[in-house]
Amino acid sequence: MQSAIDAVAALLSSDANADKSAEELATEIVLGIFDAVGRSFKQPPPPLEVGLVYSFPWSSSALSLVWQQGDLRWFVGRSSEYGLMHSRPADHVSLTWRRLSRAAFTGPGSDAYIVGDWVQVHGAKAHRYKVVATAGTTALLEGPRGTFTAFPFKELDKGFRFYRKRERTSHDAQRDE
């Protein structure tokens, strides 16, 4: 541990680094840390696929990849109420050091909310959210402007005060096509 601290101190005080910005030095340090941690990950990283469970050096629990659209991914852990939205490409340093986990996939835990359901905030049509994925006791919602947010079922179930489930209409079906 002390040798790592000495290496960072030497890097920061080196005359060769006097022309580097703080961001460049920070990037060098962080990449060095990921490189040191990643030495235990000998094999190339597995592909990021919905339905698989991954271990990351920055997470204490295994994370299930529940949903992805382009570079936007929603990971959910067993004890997670909201999950983790990740919006970086698969080759980004935070995803590079991944490996498959033997933990069970965190799939849908209830039929209370299913993909395609709609929920509304305070009954206002402008605040409708579409359920795009569920995992455990959490739903991922797509908002009216294409934004995504996750909410635990217990928050969604609070009823009219916050959200209420709304039955799909023929208008919703037409809009989805």
ABEGO torsion letter per residue (X at the ends): XAAAAAAAAAAAABAAAAABBAAAAAAAAAAAAAAAAAAABABBBBBBBBGBBBBBAABABBBBBABBBEABBBBBBAABAAEBBBABBAABAAAABBBBBABBBBBBABAABBBGBBBBBGGBAAABBBBABBBEABBBBBBAAGBBBBBBAAAAAAEAAABBBBBBBAAAAAAAX
